[in-house]
Amino acid sequence: MTAQDLADTLKGRLIVSCQAPPGDPMRETATLVRLALSAVAGGGSAIRANEPEVVAAITGAVDLPVIGLWKDGDTGVYITPTVRHALAIVEAGAAVVAADATDRPRPDGSSFAELVTAVHAAGALVMADVSTLAEGIAAAEQGADFVSTTLSGYVPGTPKQPGPDLGLVTSLSAAISVPVVAEGRINTPEEAAEALARGAHSVVVGTAITAPTALTARFVAGLARP
């Protein structure tokens, strides 16, 4: 699938992130496959998934593009941090590899541009997960096929807020020609629609759809307020 073909498929559509953090009861491959199947049944247009085993299982179970990543660690650059991680995700069957494209050093000393080159050579596309406008512009210049706002609010120096960084969506959409994907703390259909109105090509939603532990905790916290 070419970048243009996938862009056409995802235009104005929902990507569902089917992941679970370490220690969560949902973090089991068969369970995550069922989440992906539920996303398909609900009308999702692509799946975002973590780790080679899960990516391979979901790719084999759903007839939708899979955006794969490999989280390794929990600090610094940990979303598909090296070329090795990226190629493992391609081997697992992902149409797109999502990778950290912030300006922080990668653990193997490589560059994001080197990762892009390797993934393209292996026949897949790249989604750059960024936290700022400058990083998004740089990622597009380095060959990313999509740029996502995934890391805004999770990297020091970026705005901490309960909802999505719609300002970043707006500025990126005006600054680059590659499709911008809105991701991060999108909690309602209204926020998703607003992201599209701000120029997003498509929208990723994860926790608000596929994370019952986090959703339960949110309601418990709400009931505990005086």
Disulfide bonds with the S-S distance in Angstrom:
none
